[in-house]
Amino acid sequence: MTPPAPVASTIPNKYASLRLVDHLDKGGVFDPKFTALVRGPIPSNIDPDGTSYDFDYAGLTFAINAQFQALNLVASPYYLIDVCLLHASETNEIAAEQTSSPRTPISASSTCGTRTAPRRASSRPTLRSAQSPARTFDSWLPEPLVARIEQVRQWLESPSPQPELPSVVVYVHCDGGCDRTGEMIGAYLLRFPKLTWEQMYATNIPCGRPFGCNNYRAVQWYAYYLNYALGYSIVDIGYDGGCYDGPSNAGFGPDTGETYPLGAIHFCRPAPYAGS
């Protein structure tokens, strides 16, 4: 499942990474309604001085509706759920979303900091070492990604809380819509549409580059969790085009601890297990 990109001439440039991820039809020909999972960048307008933000409800809904039209979906009135993955330090941006006009149908706004790969085991898991902790991934770290994916699906499967807005759109975003968003969307694509690792990776690059290495490794561990805790059979975990570390997400190498060069692509393939 690889949704086509929005038509460039109709979408504001700041929403270039906005994509429809999944949708569930819930109505009929004469009663069209659906729930949709959409990903993208922060929906904020920023003053020229860079210190004042306001929630860009008009721009966001315009971009979402254009994406629906490009995919021939009937954009019936919908209830918008805003899933905010901003850093806790991004206080101005968070405040703009939490204090948005009550006329905008937003039902939820959750904030969180950056997710990194588990540090109680090697960031570069061996096929054997991944098995035991992955079985209890959600309690071993503890890991919020497991609960977050289930919550997103619950929103998609639930009726709209406002009958006059029969459809529901869940909008997941961070700042650029690439890395933190890529982690949550990558995990969702493995869990519910049950894409292969290769399909998930190919679908999860709306920013023109792989998503960040810390977030990428979190999805690797989530894939092992699905295999060992829920009986999935995801193969070739990590065998892809690599992950990215740029100026906003520099980190440390999984093997030697060296600092990543900014803007570098790295590979996080499982190390072979040497032992009985």
FENZI-V626360 format. One record per run of one state. SS is the DSSP state (H for helix, E for strand, L for the rest). FROM is the first residue (numbers start at 1). TO is the last residue. Records with the same first field share a line. If there is no record, write none. Layout:
SS->FROM-TO ; FROM-TO
This chain:
L->1-7 ; 11-12 ; 16-18 ; 26-27 ; 29-30 ; 32-33 ; 41-43 ; 47-52 ; 56-56 ; 71-77 ; 85-90 ; 99-105 ; 107-125 ; 127-128 ; 136-136 ; 141-143 ; 158-166 ; 174-179 ; 192-196 ; 204-211 ; 231-242 ; 246-251 ; 253-258 ; 260-263 ; 267-270 ; 272-276
H->8-10 ; 13-15 ; 57-70 ; 91-98 ; 129-135 ; 137-140 ; 144-157 ; 180-191 ; 197-203 ; 213-230
E->19-25 ; 28-28 ; 31-31 ; 34-40 ; 44-46 ; 53-55 ; 78-84 ; 106-106 ; 126-126 ; 167-173 ; 212-212 ; 243-245 ; 252-252 ; 259-259 ; 264-266 ; 271-271
